[in-house]
Amino acid sequence: MNNAPTTSLDNAPAEIKLAVDLICLLEDNDIDPQTVLSAIDIVRHDFEKKLQSPSSK
């Protein structure tokens, strides 16, 4: 049995865990905040298109 303490993140929804991972990745690599926001816009539009596509997974 694993006796490691659990954090609130352990029980968080997948989107929260992913957001935290992305934030850590971007901050650890010292990415300019404006560059991050521009990239997020591109990613958001790409995934919105995937949601509208009949072959999206």
C-alpha positions in Angstrom: 0.0 0.0 0.0 1.2 3.5 -0.8 1.5 5.7 2.3 2.5 8.8 0.4 0.5 11.8 1.5 -2.2 13.0 -0.9 -2.6 16.5 -2.0 -5.7 18.3 -3.3 -4.1 18.1 -6.7 -4.2 14.3 -6.5 -8.0 14.4 -6.4 -8.3 17.3 -8.9 -10.0 16.9 -12.3 -7.8 16.1 -15.2 -8.1 19.6 -16.7 -6.7 21.1 -13.4 -3.8 18.7 -13.4 -3.0 19.5 -17.0 -3.2 23.2 -16.4 -0.8 22.9 -13.4 1.6 20.8 -15.5 1.5 23.3 -18.4 2.0 26.3 -16.0 5.0 24.6 -14.4 6.5 23.7 -17.8 6.1 27.3 -19.1 7.4 28.9 -16.0 10.3 26.5 -15.7 11.3 27.4 -19.2 10.9 31.1 -18.5 8.6 31.6 -21.5 7.4 35.2 -22.1 3.8 35.6 -20.8 2.7 37.3 -24.1 4.2 34.4 -26.1 2.3 32.0 -23.8 -1.0 33.7 -24.3 -0.5 33.9 -28.1 0.3 30.2 -28.2 -2.7 29.4 -26.0 -5.0 31.2 -28.5 -3.6 29.1 -31.3 -4.0 25.8 -29.3 -7.5 26.8 -28.3 -8.6 27.4 -31.9 -7.0 24.2 -33.0 -8.8 22.1 -30.4 -12.1 23.9 -31.0 -11.8 22.9 -34.7 -11.1 19.3 -33.6 -14.3 19.4 -31.5 -16.3 20.4 -34.5 -14.8 17.8 -36.8 -16.8 14.6 -37.1 -13.6 12.5 -36.9 -12.4 14.1 -33.6 -11.2 11.9 -30.8 
